[in-house]
Amino acid sequence: MSRRPESFGKMRPEYARGMTIAFEFAGSVLLFWLAGRWVDGWLDTEPWFQIVGSLIGWGGGFAQVFYKAKRMEEAELASKERAQQK
């Protein structure tokens, strides 16, 4: 049998955070698109609210990814600063 490399499993929390952000982005687009589809069916205005819902989902998803990445970067910098002070 082959042995696993020493780095195996060390990056899993970062992968999990990345996948979480990706699914939240896709979920926001899907959720707002579905809401737009429902409104289109209710008002018989297809496809206008689907388009608007998708754009709102994209905008909200992008903002969420941007701010989460910014917080992650700030936490990483703070961690490095604490490590340097020791």
N, C-alpha and C positions, 0 to 999 in steps of 0.2 A: 504494500500500500504506500501511496505517496503521503508525505507530510504536508501539512498546511504551512504556508509562509507565516513568519512571525507577525507580519502586519495584518493578518487575517482578522477581521472583526474589530479593529481599532477605529475605523472610520464609520461604523454603523450609525452612531447618533447623527452625524452630519448628513448621511444619506437619508435617514428618516426625516430630518428637518426639510431637506430638499424635496422629498416626495410629498410631504405634507403641504408645503407651499404650492407645489404643482397641482395637487388635487384640489386645494382650496381655490386656486385660480380657475381651474376648469369647472369646478362646482358653481362658482359665482356666475360665470358666463351661462352655464346650463340653466341655473335657477332663474336668472332674469330673462333668458330667452323663453323658457316655459311660461313665465308670468306674462310675457308679451304675447305669446301664442294664445293664452287663455283670454287676455283682453281683446285680441283680434277676433276670436270666436264669439265673444260676448257682444262686441260692437260691429262685427262684420266689416273690419277694416284691413283685412289681411293684405300684405305682410308688414304693415307699418310699425305696429307695436312690437313685433318680433325683432325688427331691425333696431328699434330704439332700445328694447330690452337687452339685446346682444351688446350694443355699444355701452350701455350702462354697466353691464356685467364685465366687459373688457376694462372699462375705466376703473371700476371698483376693484377688480382683480389685480390690475397693475398697481394701483395705489397700495393695496395690501401687500403685494410682493415687495414693493419698494420700501415700505416702512418696516417690514419684518427683516429684510436684508440689512437695512440701516441699523436696527436694534441688534442684530447678530454681530455686525461689524463693531459696534460700540462695546458690546460685551467682550468680544475677542480682544480689543485694544485694552480694555480695563484689566482683563486677565493677564495680558502681557506686561502691563505696567506693574501690577501686583507682584508678578514673578521677578521683575527686575529690581524691585525694592527690597526683596528678601535677601 
